[in-house]
Amino acid sequence: SYWYEPWGSSGVHKGIDIFADRGRGVVSSTAGLVVYAGTLAKGGKVVLVLGPKWRVHYYAHLDQQLASNGQWLWAGERLGTVGTSGNAVGKSPHLHYSIVSLLPLPWQFSGGTQGWKKMFYLNPTDRFE
Protein backbone atom coordinates (compact mmCIF):
# COMPACT_ATOMS: atom_id res chain seq x y z
CA SER A 1 0.00 0.00 0.00
CA TYR A 2 2.95 2.32 -0.68
CA TRP A 3 1.87 5.88 -1.47
CA TYR A 4 -1.80 4.99 -1.04
CA GLU A 5 -4.21 7.87 -0.44
CA PRO A 6 -6.22 9.08 1.34
CA TRP A 7 -4.48 7.83 4.48
CA GLY A 8 -5.87 9.48 7.62
CA SER A 9 -4.04 12.47 9.03
CA SER A 10 -0.87 11.46 7.15
CA GLY A 11 -2.58 12.10 3.81
CA VAL A 12 -0.53 9.44 2.03
CA HIS A 13 0.77 6.06 3.25
CA LYS A 14 4.52 6.43 2.84
CA GLY A 15 5.54 2.87 3.58
CA ILE A 16 4.25 -0.65 3.64
CA ASP A 17 2.45 -2.64 6.32
CA ILE A 18 3.60 -6.20 6.98
CA PHE A 19 0.98 -8.11 8.97
CA ALA A 20 2.12 -10.81 11.40
CA ASP A 21 1.27 -12.24 14.80
CA ARG A 22 1.91 -9.96 17.77
CA GLY A 23 5.32 -10.66 19.23
CA ARG A 24 6.87 -12.00 16.03
CA GLY A 25 10.47 -10.86 15.65
CA VAL A 26 11.36 -7.87 13.48
CA VAL A 27 14.88 -7.85 12.04
CA SER A 28 16.86 -5.02 10.53
CA SER A 29 16.81 -5.00 6.74
CA THR A 30 20.23 -3.36 6.65
CA ALA A 31 23.36 -2.84 8.70
CA GLY A 32 23.34 0.55 10.37
CA LEU A 33 23.27 2.79 13.40
CA VAL A 34 20.15 3.09 15.57
CA VAL A 35 19.57 6.85 15.52
CA TYR A 36 16.32 6.64 17.49
CA ALA A 37 14.59 3.97 19.53
CA GLY A 38 11.62 5.41 21.36
CA THR A 39 8.02 6.46 21.00
CA LEU A 40 6.27 8.68 18.45
CA ALA A 41 2.59 9.67 18.41
CA LYS A 42 1.64 7.95 15.15
CA GLY A 43 4.32 5.26 14.98
CA GLY A 44 4.11 4.21 18.62
CA LYS A 45 7.20 2.25 19.60
CA VAL A 46 9.67 2.80 16.77
CA VAL A 47 13.25 2.10 15.75
CA LEU A 48 15.05 4.22 13.13
CA VAL A 49 18.22 2.80 11.59
CA LEU A 50 20.61 4.93 9.51
CA GLY A 51 21.93 2.64 6.80
CA PRO A 52 24.08 3.00 3.68
CA LYS A 53 23.48 5.86 1.22
CA TRP A 54 22.12 8.07 4.04
CA ARG A 55 18.85 6.14 4.17
CA VAL A 56 16.79 5.88 7.34
CA HIS A 57 14.88 2.63 7.79
CA TYR A 58 11.77 3.25 9.91
CA TYR A 59 10.15 0.38 11.84
CA ALA A 60 6.89 1.34 13.57
CA HIS A 61 4.00 -0.03 15.68
CA LEU A 62 6.37 -2.34 17.58
CA ASP A 63 5.21 -4.24 20.65
CA GLN A 64 8.75 -4.36 22.06
CA GLN A 65 11.90 -2.46 21.17
CA LEU A 66 15.01 -4.56 21.50
CA ALA A 67 17.44 -2.04 19.97
CA SER A 68 18.90 0.97 21.79
CA ASN A 69 19.93 4.46 20.70
CA GLY A 70 23.48 4.42 19.37
CA GLN A 71 23.54 0.65 18.87
CA TRP A 72 25.01 -0.83 15.69
CA LEU A 73 22.76 -3.41 14.02
CA TRP A 74 23.71 -5.91 11.37
CA ALA A 75 21.28 -6.90 8.62
CA GLY A 76 19.09 -9.68 10.01
CA GLU A 77 19.63 -8.68 13.64
CA ARG A 78 16.48 -8.55 15.75
CA LEU A 79 15.41 -5.02 16.70
CA GLY A 80 11.90 -5.53 18.08
CA THR A 81 8.61 -7.40 17.82
CA VAL A 82 5.43 -6.81 15.81
CA GLY A 83 2.70 -4.96 17.66
CA THR A 84 -0.10 -2.40 17.56
CA SER A 85 1.41 0.69 19.18
CA GLY A 86 0.76 4.28 18.13
CA ASN A 87 -2.11 4.81 15.73
CA ALA A 88 -2.30 1.03 15.14
CA VAL A 89 -4.04 0.49 18.50
CA GLY A 90 -7.17 -1.58 17.87
CA LYS A 91 -5.94 -2.77 14.46
CA SER A 92 -4.36 -6.06 13.42
CA PRO A 93 -0.73 -6.40 14.55
CA HIS A 94 1.67 -5.27 11.86
CA LEU A 95 5.00 -3.64 11.14
CA HIS A 96 4.97 -0.33 9.28
CA TYR A 97 8.21 -0.09 7.30
CA SER A 98 9.46 2.97 5.43
CA ILE A 99 12.75 3.97 3.85
CA VAL A 100 13.60 7.67 3.83
CA SER A 101 16.53 9.15 1.91
CA LEU A 102 18.18 12.07 3.71
CA LEU A 103 19.40 13.23 0.30
CA PRO A 104 16.66 14.25 -2.17
CA LEU A 105 16.10 12.14 -5.27
CA PRO A 106 14.62 14.85 -7.55
CA TRP A 107 13.73 12.47 -10.39
CA GLN A 108 11.13 10.91 -8.09
CA PHE A 109 9.19 14.18 -7.73
CA SER A 110 5.60 13.93 -8.94
CA GLY A 111 2.42 15.95 -8.96
CA GLY A 112 -0.47 15.04 -6.74
CA THR A 113 -0.88 14.78 -3.00
CA GLN A 114 2.46 15.31 -1.26
CA GLY A 115 4.22 14.40 -4.52
CA TRP A 116 7.26 16.46 -3.54
CA LYS A 117 7.86 14.07 -0.63
CA LYS A 118 8.47 11.23 -3.09
CA MET A 119 11.95 12.75 -3.47
CA PHE A 120 12.71 11.44 0.00
CA TYR A 121 10.70 8.20 0.29
CA LEU A 122 11.64 4.94 -1.39
CA ASN A 123 9.22 2.11 -2.08
CA PRO A 124 10.38 -0.71 0.23
CA THR A 125 8.92 -3.40 -2.03
CA ASP A 126 11.41 -2.40 -4.75
CA ARG A 127 14.17 -3.59 -2.42
CA PHE A 128 12.80 -7.10 -1.82
CA GLU A 129 14.51 -9.96 -3.61
Short mmCIF file of the C-alpha atoms (twelve columns), coordinates in Angstrom:
data_MODEL
# 
_entry.id   MODEL 
# 
loop_
_atom_site.group_PDB 
_atom_site.id 
_atom_site.type_symbol 
_atom_site.label_atom_id 
_atom_site.label_alt_id 
_atom_site.label_comp_id 
_atom_site.label_asym_id 
_atom_site.label_seq_id 
_atom_site.Cartn_x 
_atom_site.Cartn_y 
_atom_site.Cartn_z 
_atom_site.pdbx_PDB_model_num 
ATOM 1   C CA . SER A 1   0.000  0.000   0.000   1 
ATOM 2   C CA . TYR A 2   2.949  2.319   -0.679  1 
ATOM 3   C CA . TRP A 3   1.873  5.880   -1.469  1 
ATOM 4   C CA . TYR A 4   -1.796 4.991   -1.040  1 
ATOM 5   C CA . GLU A 5   -4.210 7.866   -0.438  1 
ATOM 6   C CA . PRO A 6   -6.216 9.079   1.336   1 
ATOM 7   C CA . TRP A 7   -4.482 7.828   4.482   1 
ATOM 8   C CA . GLY A 8   -5.871 9.477   7.621   1 
ATOM 9   C CA . SER A 9   -4.040 12.468  9.032   1 
ATOM 10  C CA . SER A 10  -0.870 11.464  7.149   1 
ATOM 11  C CA . GLY A 11  -2.583 12.096  3.809   1 
ATOM 12  C CA . VAL A 12  -0.532 9.438   2.028   1 
ATOM 13  C CA . HIS A 13  0.771  6.057   3.250   1 
ATOM 14  C CA . LYS A 14  4.516  6.434   2.837   1 
ATOM 15  C CA . GLY A 15  5.540  2.874   3.577   1 
ATOM 16  C CA . ILE A 16  4.245  -0.655  3.638   1 
ATOM 17  C CA . ASP A 17  2.449  -2.644  6.320   1 
ATOM 18  C CA . ILE A 18  3.602  -6.201  6.980   1 
ATOM 19  C CA . PHE A 19  0.984  -8.109  8.967   1 
ATOM 20  C CA . ALA A 20  2.118  -10.809 11.402  1 
ATOM 21  C CA . ASP A 21  1.275  -12.239 14.801  1 
ATOM 22  C CA . ARG A 22  1.906  -9.959  17.772  1 
ATOM 23  C CA . GLY A 23  5.323  -10.664 19.232  1 
ATOM 24  C CA . ARG A 24  6.871  -12.001 16.028  1 
ATOM 25  C CA . GLY A 25  10.468 -10.859 15.649  1 
ATOM 26  C CA . VAL A 26  11.356 -7.873  13.479  1 
ATOM 27  C CA . VAL A 27  14.878 -7.855  12.037  1 
ATOM 28  C CA . SER A 28  16.862 -5.023  10.525  1 
ATOM 29  C CA . SER A 29  16.806 -4.996  6.735   1 
ATOM 30  C CA . THR A 30  20.233 -3.356  6.652   1 
ATOM 31  C CA . ALA A 31  23.357 -2.835  8.697   1 
ATOM 32  C CA . GLY A 32  23.339 0.550   10.372  1 
ATOM 33  C CA . LEU A 33  23.266 2.793   13.403  1 
ATOM 34  C CA . VAL A 34  20.154 3.092   15.566  1 
ATOM 35  C CA . VAL A 35  19.570 6.854   15.524  1 
ATOM 36  C CA . TYR A 36  16.319 6.638   17.488  1 
ATOM 37  C CA . ALA A 37  14.585 3.969   19.526  1 
ATOM 38  C CA . GLY A 38  11.623 5.407   21.360  1 
ATOM 39  C CA . THR A 39  8.016  6.455   21.001  1 
ATOM 40  C CA . LEU A 40  6.271  8.680   18.453  1 
ATOM 41  C CA . ALA A 41  2.594  9.673   18.410  1 
ATOM 42  C CA . LYS A 42  1.638  7.947   15.147  1 
ATOM 43  C CA . GLY A 43  4.315  5.262   14.984  1 
ATOM 44  C CA . GLY A 44  4.106  4.208   18.622  1 
ATOM 45  C CA . LYS A 45  7.199  2.249   19.601  1 
ATOM 46  C CA . VAL A 46  9.667  2.803   16.766  1 
ATOM 47  C CA . VAL A 47  13.252 2.104   15.748  1 
ATOM 48  C CA . LEU A 48  15.054 4.223   13.134  1 
ATOM 49  C CA . VAL A 49  18.223 2.797   11.592  1 
ATOM 50  C CA . LEU A 50  20.608 4.927   9.514   1 
ATOM 51  C CA . GLY A 51  21.930 2.638   6.804   1 
ATOM 52  C CA . PRO A 52  24.079 2.999   3.676   1 
ATOM 53  C CA . LYS A 53  23.479 5.858   1.221   1 
ATOM 54  C CA . TRP A 54  22.120 8.070   4.044   1 
ATOM 55  C CA . ARG A 55  18.848 6.139   4.168   1 
ATOM 56  C CA . VAL A 56  16.792 5.883   7.339   1 
ATOM 57  C CA . HIS A 57  14.877 2.633   7.794   1 
ATOM 58  C CA . TYR A 58  11.772 3.250   9.911   1 
ATOM 59  C CA . TYR A 59  10.149 0.379   11.840  1 
ATOM 60  C CA . ALA A 60  6.888  1.344   13.573  1 
ATOM 61  C CA . HIS A 61  4.003  -0.030  15.680  1 
ATOM 62  C CA . LEU A 62  6.366  -2.335  17.582  1 
ATOM 63  C CA . ASP A 63  5.208  -4.238  20.652  1 
ATOM 64  C CA . GLN A 64  8.752  -4.360  22.058  1 
ATOM 65  C CA . GLN A 65  11.902 -2.457  21.166  1 
ATOM 66  C CA . LEU A 66  15.014 -4.563  21.499  1 
ATOM 67  C CA . ALA A 67  17.435 -2.036  19.973  1 
ATOM 68  C CA . SER A 68  18.898 0.969   21.792  1 
ATOM 69  C CA . ASN A 69  19.926 4.455   20.703  1 
ATOM 70  C CA . GLY A 70  23.480 4.417   19.366  1 
ATOM 71  C CA . GLN A 71  23.544 0.648   18.875  1 
ATOM 72  C CA . TRP A 72  25.013 -0.828  15.689  1 
ATOM 73  C CA . LEU A 73  22.761 -3.411  14.024  1 
ATOM 74  C CA . TRP A 74  23.708 -5.910  11.370  1 
ATOM 75  C CA . ALA A 75  21.281 -6.900  8.622   1 
ATOM 76  C CA . GLY A 76  19.095 -9.682  10.011  1 
ATOM 77  C CA . GLU A 77  19.633 -8.681  13.643  1 
ATOM 78  C CA . ARG A 78  16.480 -8.547  15.746  1 
ATOM 79  C CA . LEU A 79  15.408 -5.015  16.704  1 
ATOM 80  C CA . GLY A 80  11.899 -5.533  18.077  1 
ATOM 81  C CA . THR A 81  8.613  -7.398  17.824  1 
ATOM 82  C CA . VAL A 82  5.430  -6.813  15.810  1 
ATOM 83  C CA . GLY A 83  2.696  -4.955  17.662  1 
ATOM 84  C CA . THR A 84  -0.098 -2.398  17.561  1 
ATOM 85  C CA . SER A 85  1.408  0.691   19.180  1 
ATOM 86  C CA . GLY A 86  0.758  4.281   18.132  1 
ATOM 87  C CA . ASN A 87  -2.110 4.809   15.725  1 
ATOM 88  C CA . ALA A 88  -2.301 1.034   15.137  1 
ATOM 89  C CA . VAL A 89  -4.038 0.485   18.504  1 
ATOM 90  C CA . GLY A 90  -7.166 -1.583  17.871  1 
ATOM 91  C CA . LYS A 91  -5.943 -2.765  14.462  1 
ATOM 92  C CA . SER A 92  -4.361 -6.059  13.420  1 
ATOM 93  C CA . PRO A 93  -0.731 -6.404  14.548  1 
ATOM 94  C CA . HIS A 94  1.665  -5.265  11.855  1 
ATOM 95  C CA . LEU A 95  4.996  -3.644  11.136  1 
ATOM 96  C CA . HIS A 96  4.967  -0.334  9.278   1 
ATOM 97  C CA . TYR A 97  8.212  -0.091  7.299   1 
ATOM 98  C CA . SER A 98  9.464  2.969   5.426   1 
ATOM 99  C CA . ILE A 99  12.754 3.968   3.851   1 
ATOM 100 C CA . VAL A 100 13.602 7.671   3.827   1 
ATOM 101 C CA . SER A 101 16.528 9.154   1.911   1 
ATOM 102 C CA . LEU A 102 18.176 12.070  3.706   1 
ATOM 103 C CA . LEU A 103 19.396 13.230  0.296   1 
ATOM 104 C CA . PRO A 104 16.655 14.250  -2.167  1 
ATOM 105 C CA . LEU A 105 16.100 12.137  -5.268  1 
ATOM 106 C CA . PRO A 106 14.615 14.849  -7.546  1 
ATOM 107 C CA . TRP A 107 13.731 12.465  -10.394 1 
ATOM 108 C CA . GLN A 108 11.126 10.907  -8.093  1 
ATOM 109 C CA . PHE A 109 9.194  14.176  -7.728  1 
ATOM 110 C CA . SER A 110 5.605  13.926  -8.938  1 
ATOM 111 C CA . GLY A 111 2.425  15.955  -8.960  1 
ATOM 112 C CA . GLY A 112 -0.465 15.044  -6.737  1 
ATOM 113 C CA . THR A 113 -0.884 14.783  -3.004  1 
ATOM 114 C CA . GLN A 114 2.465  15.310  -1.260  1 
ATOM 115 C CA . GLY A 115 4.224  14.398  -4.524  1 
ATOM 116 C CA . TRP A 116 7.264  16.462  -3.543  1 
ATOM 117 C CA . LYS A 117 7.856  14.067  -0.628  1 
ATOM 118 C CA . LYS A 118 8.470  11.228  -3.091  1 
ATOM 119 C CA . MET A 119 11.947 12.748  -3.475  1 
ATOM 120 C CA . PHE A 120 12.707 11.442  0.001   1 
ATOM 121 C CA . TYR A 121 10.704 8.202   0.289   1 
ATOM 122 C CA . LEU A 122 11.640 4.944   -1.385  1 
ATOM 123 C CA . ASN A 123 9.222  2.114   -2.076  1 
ATOM 124 C CA . PRO A 124 10.382 -0.706  0.234   1 
ATOM 125 C CA . THR A 125 8.918  -3.403  -2.031  1 
ATOM 126 C CA . ASP A 126 11.411 -2.397  -4.745  1 
ATOM 127 C CA . ARG A 127 14.175 -3.587  -2.422  1 
ATOM 128 C CA . PHE A 128 12.800 -7.102  -1.820  1 
ATOM 129 C CA . GLU A 129 14.506 -9.960  -3.613  1 
# 
